[in-house]
Amino acid sequence: MSRPHLIGTLGLVLWLFGSWGPSPVPLEAQTSDRGEVRLGVSLGGTGFLGLVTEYRRNDWAAELTLGTITFREIAVAVSAKRYFGDSAFQPFVGLGFWSLTAWTEDGSGSILIARAPLGVDWNISGGHSAGLEVALNRALVVNRLDPEDDTPPNRTIVPIPGAYYRFGWSP
């Protein structure tokens, strides 16, 4: 095949792929999808009571939760989540870490936990959402109150349920 035929054939192939393949997203559409910020409260899960902040874009989200169990400690959890579907009920899976630190008269202790939240998010109306989740938790590192206690963390996976309400808007 001669060089002009090769260039013509290559040009035809590129044109066919370009016209049949996915078209590029216009620059205006790229800047208009700024995601959604959601703020809310949680009951259960990483604490008896918690405040939740979530940034969600398309089907992905990053979540930060600050909570407490008995109001003598603080729990901080961060998770990445993936939502599925486009209906009012969207199941999700996630992966993250949960840190719990407690203070007593005898000292302080802390634990770092790996967590995998599984659940469903319900878009009630507008920016209002409610959800249920069960997080599968496994201890990674334990800093006990007694400095001489070097017992390794329990490796059992513990499911902990939780519920939440969130309100979201596009910034």
C-alpha positions as CSV (number, residue, x, y, z in Angstrom):
1,M,0.0,0.0,0.0
2,S,1.4,3.4,-0.9
3,R,2.0,6.1,1.5
4,P,-1.0,8.4,0.4
5,H,-3.4,5.4,0.6
6,L,-2.0,4.6,4.1
7,I,-2.6,8.1,5.3
8,G,-6.1,8.2,3.7
9,T,-7.0,4.9,5.3
10,L,-5.7,6.0,8.7
11,G,-7.6,9.3,8.4
12,L,-10.8,7.4,7.5
13,V,-10.4,5.1,10.6
14,L,-9.8,8.0,12.9
15,W,-12.8,9.8,11.5
16,L,-15.0,6.7,12.0
17,F,-13.8,6.2,15.6
18,G,-14.3,9.9,16.3
19,S,-17.8,10.0,14.9
20,W,-19.0,6.8,16.5
21,G,-17.2,7.0,19.9
22,P,-18.2,9.1,22.8
23,S,-18.2,12.8,22.1
24,P,-16.1,15.0,24.3
25,V,-17.9,16.9,27.1
26,P,-18.1,20.6,26.4
27,L,-16.0,22.8,28.7
28,E,-19.2,24.5,30.1
29,A,-20.6,21.2,31.3
30,Q,-17.3,20.3,33.0
31,T,-17.4,23.4,35.1
32,S,-21.1,23.3,35.9
33,D,-20.9,19.9,37.7
34,R,-19.4,21.2,41.0
35,G,-20.9,18.3,43.0
36,E,-22.9,18.6,46.2
37,V,-22.1,19.4,49.8
38,R,-24.2,17.6,52.4
39,L,-24.4,18.3,56.2
40,G,-26.3,16.3,58.7
41,V,-26.5,14.3,61.9
42,S,-26.0,10.6,62.5
43,L,-27.2,8.2,65.2
44,G,-25.2,5.0,65.8
45,G,-22.4,4.0,63.6
46,T,-19.2,5.8,64.6
47,G,-20.8,7.2,67.7
48,F,-24.1,7.5,69.5
49,L,-24.4,11.0,68.1
50,G,-22.4,12.6,65.2
51,L,-22.1,15.5,62.8
52,V,-21.5,14.5,59.2
53,T,-20.1,16.4,56.3
54,E,-20.0,14.9,52.8
55,Y,-18.8,16.1,49.5
56,R,-20.5,14.1,46.7
57,R,-19.8,14.3,43.0
58,N,-21.5,12.0,40.5
59,D,-21.4,8.6,42.1
60,W,-18.5,9.2,44.4
61,A,-18.3,10.8,47.8
62,A,-15.9,11.7,50.6
63,E,-17.3,11.8,54.1
64,L,-16.1,13.2,57.5
65,T,-17.9,12.3,60.7
66,L,-17.3,13.8,64.2
67,G,-19.1,12.0,67.0
68,T,-19.2,10.8,70.5
69,I,-20.5,7.7,72.3
70,T,-20.7,8.8,76.0
71,F,-19.7,12.5,75.7
72,R,-16.3,11.6,77.3
73,E,-14.5,10.8,74.0
74,I,-14.3,12.0,70.4
75,A,-14.7,9.9,67.3
76,V,-13.4,11.0,63.9
77,A,-14.2,8.9,60.8
78,V,-13.3,9.5,57.2
79,S,-14.6,7.4,54.3
80,A,-14.7,7.2,50.6
81,K,-18.0,6.0,49.2
82,R,-19.4,4.8,45.9
83,Y,-23.1,5.2,45.2
84,F,-25.0,3.0,42.7
85,G,-28.1,3.8,40.5
86,D,-30.1,7.0,39.7
87,S,-33.3,6.3,41.7
88,A,-34.4,7.9,45.0
89,F,-32.9,4.8,46.8
90,Q,-29.2,4.5,46.1
91,P,-27.2,1.7,47.7
92,F,-23.5,2.5,48.6
93,V,-20.3,0.9,49.7
94,G,-17.3,2.6,51.2
95,L,-13.9,2.2,52.8
96,G,-12.3,4.3,55.5
97,F,-10.9,4.8,59.0
98,W,-12.4,5.5,62.3
99,S,-10.4,6.9,65.3
100,L,-11.8,6.9,68.8
101,T,-10.0,8.7,71.6
102,A,-11.2,8.7,75.3
103,W,-10.0,10.6,78.3
104,T,-10.4,9.5,81.9
105,E,-8.9,10.4,85.3
106,D,-6.4,7.5,84.8
107,G,-5.2,8.7,81.4
108,S,-6.2,8.4,77.8
109,G,-6.6,5.7,75.2
110,S,-7.3,5.5,71.5
111,I,-8.0,3.0,68.8
112,L,-7.7,3.1,65.0
113,I,-10.3,1.1,63.1
114,A,-10.7,0.2,59.5
115,R,-14.3,0.5,58.4
116,A,-16.4,-0.5,55.4
117,P,-19.8,1.1,55.4
118,L,-22.6,-0.6,53.4
119,G,-26.0,1.0,53.1
120,V,-28.7,2.8,51.3
121,D,-29.3,6.6,50.8
122,W,-32.9,7.8,50.3
123,N,-33.4,11.2,48.5
124,I,-36.6,12.3,50.2
125,S,-37.1,15.5,48.3
126,G,-34.9,18.3,47.1
127,G,-31.7,18.2,49.1
128,H,-33.2,16.2,52.0
129,S,-31.8,12.7,52.4
130,A,-32.0,9.9,55.0
131,G,-30.0,6.7,55.1
132,L,-29.3,3.5,56.9
133,E,-25.9,1.8,57.0
134,V,-24.0,-1.1,58.6
135,A,-20.3,-0.5,58.9
136,L,-18.0,-3.6,59.1
137,N,-15.3,-2.6,61.5
138,R,-11.9,-4.1,62.4
139,A,-9.4,-2.8,64.9
140,L,-6.0,-1.9,63.5
141,V,-4.1,-0.3,66.4
142,V,-5.0,0.1,70.1
143,N,-3.3,2.5,72.6
144,R,-4.7,1.2,75.9
145,L,-5.0,3.2,79.2
146,D,-2.5,0.9,80.9
147,P,0.9,1.5,79.2
148,E,2.1,-2.0,80.2
149,D,-0.9,-3.7,78.5
150,D,0.4,-4.7,75.1
151,T,-2.4,-7.0,74.2
152,P,-2.9,-7.0,70.4
153,P,-6.1,-5.6,69.0
154,N,-9.0,-8.0,68.5
155,R,-9.2,-8.8,64.8
156,T,-12.9,-9.7,64.8
157,I,-15.0,-7.9,62.2
158,V,-17.8,-6.1,64.1
159,P,-20.9,-4.8,62.3
160,I,-22.3,-1.6,63.7
161,P,-25.6,-0.1,62.4
162,G,-26.3,3.6,62.0
163,A,-28.8,6.0,60.6
164,Y,-28.5,9.6,59.3
165,Y,-30.3,12.7,58.0
166,R,-28.5,15.0,55.6
167,F,-29.3,18.2,53.7
168,G,-27.4,19.0,50.5
169,W,-26.9,21.7,48.0
170,S,-24.6,22.5,45.1
171,P,-22.0,25.1,45.9
